[in-house]
Amino acid sequence: MKNLKRILTLSFLLLLVVEYSNAQVIVLNKYKFGEGLEFSGNDNNYKMEISGYLQPITESKKYLDNDDSSLYNRMRLRRARLNFSGSSKKDKISYRLQLDLTGGGESDASIGSLVFDAWVAYDVTKRIKLSFGQKATGTDNRELGMRSTTLQLAERSPISAAFASVREFGIFAESTYKISKQSYIKPEFAITNGDGINVFGKDHGGLKYGGRIDYLPFGLFNNFGQYRQADIERELTPKFVIGANYSYNVGISDRRGSESGTILYLDNLNKELLPDYMKYGIDFLFKYRGFSLLGEYINASARVPSGITQRVRVDGTTSTVFTVNGIQDVDSYIKGRMMVGEGYNLQSGYVFKNLFSIDGRIAHLKPETNSFLNNGTYYNRSNYYTLGITKYLARNYGAKIQLDFTYINAKTGSNDINGNLIRGNEFITRVITTFSF
């Protein structure tokens, strides 16, 4: 039933696009490698773009200072996306439909879906745009608003993996105001379902409220450079954006507000009662003549209602046991299943004129005393050091080959992928290729 609803929703969106385009004489306007096909109507009012990309990846992991000398290898299709977008100047309407053909989503968590982006927007004024549907939200850290094909390194940062909701369904408002000869501010607001991607079953918990505000003192970036990582455009003048974000998620039913119904709690009347999840962050991006510098800080916390008395097991039964270190502690137990804590990411790179780039990143996670970030198998790692080399095959993000190396500090109590305790740290090598059309 869930898949049927998704197919019907997708079919309805496609029918809307086809119905509108039938009123137009659609012709191929231009093709730019890496940016896709652009079609336009006979009056140049209606425009539509079709694009996509593939990203196969190979990963090799080694546990250091351990008796295990094995290399753990993994090969997969990291991303396979197909994008449809369009706009009508006269009607002030735009839309985007992005399909994730791998079903794996943006992170290793099981939040994948066939429909990744599906939204329609209306330009209320020249400065204000309202969108409805499923899309990325400014309440995540800056990296999550950047296209996957433009990443400087093979994977997004650990703080993105730990705290981001990736995609959300709701209402979004964004605007741009010029406040001086060069400077701009770009505020965004969002009210979403608080459960990540669209929920077709029961929607647990309440809504999520949040926003972001960005300040650009030196003008706008070229070619949407604010939403792309490496400075392959080689900005001729310094470009800088600094921003802050905040969100309050009323009643989440998973670890960070990216799924619905995976972790549930009840009060003594058997009514659903869930913890709230708060998140704020500060981030910036600087670009100039091939050099880029990205910095991000995120802090996530939770508020656990005092009325919670039961937890729902995976099999649907309930339990009143909330034991932490041998003590009944409801607050600590619940936070121990959530992504609460803080972290930062600092990464930089330089794109040479021969289209090679060298990039580096330092990321740090600091969990609260009770947090799922202390889980020995998936997290419990404090520092991540990454060095990467990229070869761009064209003067855009259309095709590239990336190699990077990551050294990870594993804390005491960390496990390998088989659940066995490890004594040392980890070393990961990744190779990823990008092919766009």
BELTAHU-V210367 format. One record per run of one state. SS is the DSSP state (H for helix, E for strand, C for the rest). FROM is the first residue (numbers start at 1). LEN is the number of residues. Records with the same first field share a line. If there is no record, write none. Layout:
SS=FROM-LEN ; FROM-LEN
This chain:
C=1-1 ; 23-4 ; 33-3 ; 41-5 ; 64-7 ; 89-4 ; 101-14 ; 124-4 ; 136-6 ; 146-2 ; 151-7 ; 164-4 ; 176-1 ; 179-5 ; 193-15 ; 217-5 ; 228-11 ; 250-15 ; 267-5 ; 273-3 ; 289-2 ; 304-6 ; 313-5 ; 320-3 ; 325-2 ; 329-1 ; 336-5 ; 352-4 ; 368-4 ; 375-6 ; 393-6 ; 411-4 ; 416-5 ; 422-4 ; 437-1
H=2-21 ; 142-4 ; 148-3 ; 158-6 ; 222-6 ; 330-6 ; 372-3
E=27-6 ; 36-5 ; 46-18 ; 71-18 ; 93-8 ; 115-9 ; 128-8 ; 168-8 ; 177-2 ; 184-9 ; 208-9 ; 239-11 ; 265-2 ; 272-1 ; 276-13 ; 291-13 ; 310-3 ; 318-2 ; 323-2 ; 327-2 ; 341-11 ; 356-12 ; 381-12 ; 399-12 ; 415-1 ; 421-1 ; 426-11
